[in-house]
Amino acid sequence: MTVKSTMHQMLRRFEWSVPKNYRLQLTWGTGPMPADDLPIDMRARAQR
């Protein structure tokens, strides 16, 4: 439940994006996961 509430707040407070020409490459661990650690850009949303 803690992870769910943390993700909820992060999704509400930040905008997430990946590089424009990014192509996802997967590798296998306990399940599929990004091979290159998924480069993301996070920006704070404007306050309302």
N, CA, C and O atoms as a Tripos MOL2 file, in Angstrom:
@<TRIPOS>MOLECULE
protein
  192   191    48     0     0
PROTEIN
NO_CHARGES

@<TRIPOS>ATOM
      1 N           0.8210   -1.1870    0.0000 N.3       1 MET1
      2 CA          0.0000    0.0000    0.0000 C.3       1 MET1
      3 C           0.8690    1.2560    0.0000 C.2       1 MET1
      4 O           0.4880    2.2630   -0.5970 O.2       1 MET1
      5 N           2.0210    1.2150    0.6540 N.am      2 THR2
      6 CA          2.9100    2.3740    0.6940 C.3       2 THR2
      7 C           3.4180    2.7230   -0.7020 C.2       2 THR2
      8 O           3.4670    3.8970   -1.0670 O.2       2 THR2
      9 N           3.7940    1.7170   -1.4810 N.am      3 VAL3
     10 CA          4.2730    1.9590   -2.8440 C.3       3 VAL3
     11 C           3.1670    2.5820   -3.6830 C.2       3 VAL3
     12 O           3.4200    3.5010   -4.4620 O.2       3 VAL3
     13 N           1.9590    2.0950   -3.5310 N.am      4 LYS4
     14 CA          0.8290    2.6210   -4.2940 C.3       4 LYS4
     15 C           0.5820    4.0930   -3.9680 C.2       4 LYS4
     16 O           0.3580    4.8880   -4.8810 O.2       4 LYS4
     17 N           0.6180    4.4720   -2.7030 N.am      5 SER5
     18 CA          0.3840    5.8690   -2.3350 C.3       5 SER5
     19 C           1.5530    6.7590   -2.7710 C.2       5 SER5
     20 O           1.3430    7.9150   -3.1390 O.2       5 SER5
     21 N           2.7730    6.2350   -2.7330 N.am      6 THR6
     22 CA          3.9330    6.9950   -3.2030 C.3       6 THR6
     23 C           3.8330    7.2490   -4.7000 C.2       6 THR6
     24 O           4.0560    8.3720   -5.1540 O.2       6 THR6
     25 N           3.5000    6.2140   -5.4720 N.am      7 MET7
     26 CA          3.3460    6.3740   -6.9200 C.3       7 MET7
     27 C           2.2140    7.3380   -7.2440 C.2       7 MET7
     28 O           2.3300    8.1270   -8.1820 O.2       7 MET7
     29 N           1.1430    7.2910   -6.5020 N.am      8 HIS8
     30 CA          0.0170    8.2020   -6.7090 C.3       8 HIS8
     31 C           0.4920    9.6510   -6.5930 C.2       8 HIS8
     32 O           0.1690   10.4800   -7.4440 O.2       8 HIS8
     33 N           1.2490    9.9550   -5.5530 N.am      9 GLN9
     34 CA          1.7410   11.3170   -5.3550 C.3       9 GLN9
     35 C           2.7440   11.7190   -6.4360 C.2       9 GLN9
     36 O           2.7300   12.8600   -6.8960 O.2       9 GLN9
     37 N           3.6050   10.8040   -6.8410 N.am     10 MET10
     38 CA          4.5780   11.1170   -7.8940 C.3      10 MET10
     39 C           3.8840   11.3930   -9.2210 C.2      10 MET10
     40 O           4.2840   12.3010   -9.9500 O.2      10 MET10
     41 N           2.8570   10.6290   -9.5410 N.am     11 LEU11
     42 CA          2.1330   10.8430  -10.7950 C.3      11 LEU11
     43 C           1.3460   12.1440  -10.7670 C.2      11 LEU11
     44 O           1.1670   12.7770  -11.8080 O.2      11 LEU11
     45 N           0.8800   12.5500   -9.6090 N.am     12 ARG12
     46 CA          0.1400   13.8120   -9.4890 C.3      12 ARG12
     47 C           1.0630   15.0290   -9.5360 C.2      12 ARG12
     48 O           0.6770   16.0760  -10.0560 O.2      12 ARG12
     49 N           2.2670   14.9030   -9.0020 N.am     13 ARG13
     50 CA          3.1570   16.0580   -8.8500 C.3      13 ARG13
     51 C           4.1810   16.2410   -9.9670 C.2      13 ARG13
     52 O           4.7510   17.3230  -10.1080 O.2      13 ARG13
     53 N           4.4240   15.1890  -10.7660 N.am     14 PHE14
     54 CA          5.4630   15.2660  -11.7920 C.3      14 PHE14
     55 C           4.9460   14.8170  -13.1520 C.2      14 PHE14
     56 O           4.0280   14.0020  -13.2490 O.2      14 PHE14
     57 N           5.5610   15.3730  -14.2110 N.am     15 GLU15
     58 CA          5.3410   14.8960  -15.5700 C.3      15 GLU15
     59 C           6.5500   14.0480  -15.9290 C.2      15 GLU15
     60 O           7.6840   14.4250  -15.6360 O.2      15 GLU15
     61 N           6.3160   12.9180  -16.5550 N.am     16 TRP16
     62 CA          7.3800   11.9820  -16.9090 C.3      16 TRP16
     63 C           7.4600   11.8860  -18.4210 C.2      16 TRP16
     64 O           6.4330   11.9050  -19.0990 O.2      16 TRP16
     65 N           8.6810   11.7810  -18.9630 N.am     17 SER17
     66 CA          8.8490   11.5540  -20.3950 C.3      17 SER17
     67 C          10.1570   10.7960  -20.6230 C.2      17 SER17
     68 O          11.0260   10.7430  -19.7530 O.2      17 SER17
     69 N          10.2680   10.2230  -21.7990 N.am     18 VAL18
     70 CA         11.4980    9.5490  -22.2200 C.3      18 VAL18
     71 C          12.0160   10.2990  -23.4440 C.2      18 VAL18
     72 O          11.2540   11.0380  -24.0660 O.2      18 VAL18
     73 N          13.2940   10.1320  -23.8100 N.am     19 PRO19
     74 CA         13.8160   10.8110  -24.9960 C.3      19 PRO19
     75 C          12.9520   10.5180  -26.2280 C.2      19 PRO19
     76 O          12.3720    9.4390  -26.3520 O.2      19 PRO19
     77 N          12.8800   11.4870  -27.1250 N.am     20 LYS20
     78 CA         11.9800   11.4150  -28.2770 C.3      20 LYS20
     79 C          12.1560   10.1420  -29.1180 C.2      20 LYS20
     80 O          11.1620    9.5250  -29.5030 O.2      20 LYS20
     81 N          13.3760    9.7470  -29.4050 N.am     21 ASN21
     82 CA         13.6280    8.5720  -30.2600 C.3      21 ASN21
     83 C          13.9230    7.3100  -29.4560 C.2      21 ASN21
     84 O          14.5430    6.3810  -29.9720 O.2      21 ASN21
     85 N          13.4930    7.2670  -28.2160 N.am     22 TYR22
     86 CA         13.7920    6.1360  -27.3330 C.3      22 TYR22
     87 C          13.0670    4.8720  -27.7900 C.2      22 TYR22
     88 O          11.8740    4.9050  -28.0920 O.2      22 TYR22
     89 N          13.7900    3.7730  -27.8360 N.am     23 ARG23
     90 CA         13.2100    2.4620  -28.1420 C.3      23 ARG23
     91 C          13.4770    1.5470  -26.9530 C.2      23 ARG23
     92 O          14.6250    1.3300  -26.5660 O.2      23 ARG23
     93 N          12.4190    1.0260  -26.3910 N.am     24 LEU24
     94 CA         12.5310    0.1720  -25.2120 C.3      24 LEU24
     95 C          13.2180   -1.1440  -25.5550 C.2      24 LEU24
     96 O          12.8260   -1.8280  -26.5000 O.2      24 LEU24
     97 N          14.2380   -1.4930  -24.7870 N.am     25 GLN25
     98 CA         14.9160   -2.7750  -24.9100 C.3      25 GLN25
     99 C          14.7440   -3.4930  -23.5840 C.2      25 GLN25
    100 O          15.0960   -2.9620  -22.5310 O.2      25 GLN25
    101 N          14.2040   -4.6960  -23.6380 N.am     26 LEU26
    102 CA         13.9180   -5.4450  -22.4150 C.3      26 LEU26
    103 C          14.9430   -6.5300  -22.1640 C.2      26 LEU26
    104 O          15.5310   -7.0820  -23.0940 O.2      26 LEU26
    105 N          15.1460   -6.8230  -20.9030 N.am     27 THR27
    106 CA         15.9390   -7.9580  -20.4590 C.3      27 THR27
    107 C          15.0840   -8.6920  -19.4310 C.2      27 THR27
    108 O          14.0750   -8.1610  -18.9670 O.2      27 THR27
    109 N          15.4770   -9.8870  -19.0810 N.am     28 TRP28
    110 CA         14.6730  -10.6720  -18.1410 C.3      28 TRP28
    111 C          15.3810  -10.8360  -16.8130 C.2      28 TRP28
    112 O          16.5580  -11.1930  -16.7570 O.2      28 TRP28
    113 N          14.6510  -10.5720  -15.7540 N.am     29 GLY29
    114 CA         15.1080  -10.8190  -14.3890 C.3      29 GLY29
    115 C          14.0100  -11.6550  -13.7590 C.2      29 GLY29
    116 O          13.7660  -12.7820  -14.1910 O.2      29 GLY29
    117 N          13.3520  -11.1290  -12.7550 N.am     30 THR30
    118 CA         12.1810  -11.8020  -12.1970 C.3      30 THR30
    119 C          10.9680  -11.5600  -13.0830 C.2      30 THR30
    120 O           9.9110  -12.1620  -12.8930 O.2      30 THR30
    121 N          11.1360  -10.6810  -14.0420 N.am     31 GLY31
    122 CA         10.1240  -10.3390  -15.0430 C.3      31 GLY31
    123 C          10.7900   -9.4200  -16.0450 C.2      31 GLY31
    124 O          11.9630   -9.0850  -15.8800 O.2      31 GLY31
    125 N          10.0750   -9.0020  -17.0820 N.am     32 PRO32
    126 CA         10.7120   -8.1060  -18.0490 C.3      32 PRO32
    127 C          11.0400   -6.7590  -17.4070 C.2      32 PRO32
    128 O          10.2550   -6.2160  -16.6300 O.2      32 PRO32
    129 N          12.2240   -6.2320  -17.7500 N.am     33 MET33
    130 CA         12.6270   -4.9270  -17.2280 C.3      33 MET33
    131 C          13.5100   -4.2400  -18.2610 C.2      33 MET33
    132 O          14.1320   -4.9170  -19.0790 O.2      33 MET33
    133 N          13.5800   -2.9040  -18.2420 N.am     34 PRO34
    134 CA         14.3900   -2.1850  -19.2180 C.3      34 PRO34
    135 C          15.8660   -2.5610  -19.1080 C.2      34 PRO34
    136 O          16.4170   -2.6150  -18.0090 O.2      34 PRO34
    137 N          16.4990   -2.8190  -20.2470 N.am     35 ALA35
    138 CA         17.9060   -3.2050  -20.2660 C.3      35 ALA35
    139 C          18.8280   -2.0170  -19.9910 C.2      35 ALA35
    140 O          19.9630   -2.2030  -19.5530 O.2      35 ALA35
    141 N          18.3470   -0.7970  -20.2440 N.am     36 ASP36
    142 CA         19.1860    0.3890  -20.0850 C.3      36 ASP36
    143 C          18.7300    1.2750  -18.9300 C.2      36 ASP36
    144 O          19.0100    2.4740  -18.9250 O.2      36 ASP36
    145 N          18.0480    0.7150  -17.9740 N.am     37 ASP37
    146 CA         17.5650    1.4180  -16.7800 C.3      37 ASP37
    147 C          16.5290    2.4990  -17.0650 C.2      37 ASP37
    148 O          16.2790    3.3410  -16.2020 O.2      37 ASP37
    149 N          15.9210    2.5030  -18.2450 N.am     38 LEU38
    150 CA         14.8260    3.4020  -18.6240 C.3      38 LEU38
    151 C          15.1320    4.8660  -18.3120 C.2      38 LEU38
    152 O          14.7470    5.3700  -17.2570 O.2      38 LEU38
    153 N          15.8250    5.5490  -19.2300 N.am     39 PRO39
    154 CA         16.1370    6.9630  -19.0010 C.3      39 PRO39
    155 C          14.8750    7.8140  -19.0430 C.2      39 PRO39
    156 O          14.2110    7.8810  -20.0770 O.2      39 PRO39
    157 N          14.5360    8.4590  -17.9400 N.am     40 ILE40
    158 CA         13.3400    9.3000  -17.9020 C.3      40 ILE40
    159 C          13.7100   10.7230  -17.5110 C.2      40 ILE40
    160 O          14.7330   10.9690  -16.8730 O.2      40 ILE40
    161 N          12.8600   11.6380  -17.9060 N.am     41 ASP41
    162 CA         12.9870   13.0380  -17.5210 C.3      41 ASP41
    163 C          11.7660   13.3600  -16.6800 C.2      41 ASP41
    164 O          10.6350   13.2050  -17.1410 O.2      41 ASP41
    165 N          11.9840   13.8070  -15.4510 N.am     42 MET42
    166 CA         10.8740   14.1650  -14.5620 C.3      42 MET42
    167 C          10.8980   15.6600  -14.3230 C.2      42 MET42
    168 O          11.9370   16.2350  -14.0000 O.2      42 MET42
    169 N           9.7400   16.2850  -14.4850 N.am     43 ARG43
    170 CA          9.6100   17.7210  -14.2330 C.3      43 ARG43
    171 C           8.4220   17.9460  -13.3250 C.2      43 ARG43
    172 O           7.3730   17.3200  -13.4780 O.2      43 ARG43
    173 N           8.5990   18.8420  -12.3880 N.am     44 ALA44
    174 CA          7.4950   19.1710  -11.4790 C.3      44 ALA44
    175 C           6.3740   19.8410  -12.2680 C.2      44 ALA44
    176 O           6.6230   20.7080  -13.1060 O.2      44 ALA44
    177 N           5.1510   19.4350  -11.9920 N.am     45 ARG45
    178 CA          3.9980   20.0820  -12.6250 C.3      45 ARG45
    179 C           3.8270   21.4740  -12.0380 C.2      45 ARG45
    180 O           4.2400   21.7420  -10.9090 O.2      45 ARG45
    181 N           3.2160   22.3490  -12.8130 N.am     46 ALA46
    182 CA          2.9310   23.7010  -12.3250 C.3      46 ALA46
    183 C           1.9190   23.6110  -11.1910 C.2      46 ALA46
    184 O           0.9740   22.8250  -11.2570 O.2      46 ALA46
    185 N           2.1130   24.4060  -10.1650 N.am     47 GLN47
    186 CA          1.1810   24.4250   -9.0350 C.3      47 GLN47
    187 C          -0.1300   25.0600   -9.4570 C.2      47 GLN47
    188 O          -0.1330   26.0200  -10.2270 O.2      47 GLN47
    189 N          -1.2290   24.5450   -8.9690 N.am     48 ARG48
    190 CA         -2.5500   25.0960   -9.3070 C.3      48 ARG48
    191 C          -2.9640   26.1240   -8.3120 C.2      48 ARG48
    192 O          -4.0470   26.6970   -8.4320 O.2      48 ARG48
@<TRIPOS>BOND
     1     1     2 1
     2     2     3 1
     3     3     4 2
     4     3     5 am
     5     5     6 1
     6     6     7 1
     7     7     8 2
     8     7     9 am
     9     9    10 1
    10    10    11 1
    11    11    12 2
    12    11    13 am
    13    13    14 1
    14    14    15 1
    15    15    16 2
    16    15    17 am
    17    17    18 1
    18    18    19 1
    19    19    20 2
    20    19    21 am
    21    21    22 1
    22    22    23 1
    23    23    24 2
    24    23    25 am
    25    25    26 1
    26    26    27 1
    27    27    28 2
    28    27    29 am
    29    29    30 1
    30    30    31 1
    31    31    32 2
    32    31    33 am
    33    33    34 1
    34    34    35 1
    35    35    36 2
    36    35    37 am
    37    37    38 1
    38    38    39 1
    39    39    40 2
    40    39    41 am
    41    41    42 1
    42    42    43 1
    43    43    44 2
    44    43    45 am
    45    45    46 1
    46    46    47 1
    47    47    48 2
    48    47    49 am
    49    49    50 1
    50    50    51 1
    51    51    52 2
    52    51    53 am
    53    53    54 1
    54    54    55 1
    55    55    56 2
    56    55    57 am
    57    57    58 1
    58    58    59 1
    59    59    60 2
    60    59    61 am
    61    61    62 1
    62    62    63 1
    63    63    64 2
    64    63    65 am
    65    65    66 1
    66    66    67 1
    67    67    68 2
    68    67    69 am
    69    69    70 1
    70    70    71 1
    71    71    72 2
    72    71    73 am
    73    73    74 1
    74    74    75 1
    75    75    76 2
    76    75    77 am
    77    77    78 1
    78    78    79 1
    79    79    80 2
    80    79    81 am
    81    81    82 1
    82    82    83 1
    83    83    84 2
    84    83    85 am
    85    85    86 1
    86    86    87 1
    87    87    88 2
    88    87    89 am
    89    89    90 1
    90    90    91 1
    91    91    92 2
    92    91    93 am
    93    93    94 1
    94    94    95 1
    95    95    96 2
    96    95    97 am
    97    97    98 1
    98    98    99 1
    99    99   100 2
   100    99   101 am
   101   101   102 1
   102   102   103 1
   103   103   104 2
   104   103   105 am
   105   105   106 1
   106   106   107 1
   107   107   108 2
   108   107   109 am
   109   109   110 1
   110   110   111 1
   111   111   112 2
   112   111   113 am
   113   113   114 1
   114   114   115 1
   115   115   116 2
   116   115   117 am
   117   117   118 1
   118   118   119 1
   119   119   120 2
   120   119   121 am
   121   121   122 1
   122   122   123 1
   123   123   124 2
   124   123   125 am
   125   125   126 1
   126   126   127 1
   127   127   128 2
   128   127   129 am
   129   129   130 1
   130   130   131 1
   131   131   132 2
   132   131   133 am
   133   133   134 1
   134   134   135 1
   135   135   136 2
   136   135   137 am
   137   137   138 1
   138   138   139 1
   139   139   140 2
   140   139   141 am
   141   141   142 1
   142   142   143 1
   143   143   144 2
   144   143   145 am
   145   145   146 1
   146   146   147 1
   147   147   148 2
   148   147   149 am
   149   149   150 1
   150   150   151 1
   151   151   152 2
   152   151   153 am
   153   153   154 1
   154   154   155 1
   155   155   156 2
   156   155   157 am
   157   157   158 1
   158   158   159 1
   159   159   160 2
   160   159   161 am
   161   161   162 1
   162   162   163 1
   163   163   164 2
   164   163   165 am
   165   165   166 1
   166   166   167 1
   167   167   168 2
   168   167   169 am
   169   169   170 1
   170   170   171 1
   171   171   172 2
   172   171   173 am
   173   173   174 1
   174   174   175 1
   175   175   176 2
   176   175   177 am
   177   177   178 1
   178   178   179 1
   179   179   180 2
   180   179   181 am
   181   181   182 1
   182   182   183 1
   183   183   184 2
   184   183   185 am
   185   185   186 1
   186   186   187 1
   187   187   188 2
   188   187   189 am
   189   189   190 1
   190   190   191 1
   191   191   192 2
@<TRIPOS>SUBSTRUCTURE
     1 MET1         2 RESIDUE 1 A MET
     2 THR2         6 RESIDUE 1 A THR
     3 VAL3        10 RESIDUE 1 A VAL
     4 LYS4        14 RESIDUE 1 A LYS
     5 SER5        18 RESIDUE 1 A SER
     6 THR6        22 RESIDUE 1 A THR
     7 MET7        26 RESIDUE 1 A MET
     8 HIS8        30 RESIDUE 1 A HIS
     9 GLN9        34 RESIDUE 1 A GLN
    10 MET10       38 RESIDUE 1 A MET
    11 LEU11       42 RESIDUE 1 A LEU
    12 ARG12       46 RESIDUE 1 A ARG
    13 ARG13       50 RESIDUE 1 A ARG
    14 PHE14       54 RESIDUE 1 A PHE
    15 GLU15       58 RESIDUE 1 A GLU
    16 TRP16       62 RESIDUE 1 A TRP
    17 SER17       66 RESIDUE 1 A SER
    18 VAL18       70 RESIDUE 1 A VAL
    19 PRO19       74 RESIDUE 1 A PRO
    20 LYS20       78 RESIDUE 1 A LYS
    21 ASN21       82 RESIDUE 1 A ASN
    22 TYR22       86 RESIDUE 1 A TYR
    23 ARG23       90 RESIDUE 1 A ARG
    24 LEU24       94 RESIDUE 1 A LEU
    25 GLN25       98 RESIDUE 1 A GLN
    26 LEU26      102 RESIDUE 1 A LEU
    27 THR27      106 RESIDUE 1 A THR
    28 TRP28      110 RESIDUE 1 A TRP
    29 GLY29      114 RESIDUE 1 A GLY
    30 THR30      118 RESIDUE 1 A THR
    31 GLY31      122 RESIDUE 1 A GLY
    32 PRO32      126 RESIDUE 1 A PRO
    33 MET33      130 RESIDUE 1 A MET
    34 PRO34      134 RESIDUE 1 A PRO
    35 ALA35      138 RESIDUE 1 A ALA
    36 ASP36      142 RESIDUE 1 A ASP
    37 ASP37      146 RESIDUE 1 A ASP
    38 LEU38      150 RESIDUE 1 A LEU
    39 PRO39      154 RESIDUE 1 A PRO
    40 ILE40      158 RESIDUE 1 A ILE
    41 ASP41      162 RESIDUE 1 A ASP
    42 MET42      166 RESIDUE 1 A MET
    43 ARG43      170 RESIDUE 1 A ARG
    44 ALA44      174 RESIDUE 1 A ALA
    45 ARG45      178 RESIDUE 1 A ARG
    46 ALA46      182 RESIDUE 1 A ALA
    47 GLN47      186 RESIDUE 1 A GLN
    48 ARG48      190 RESIDUE 1 A ARG
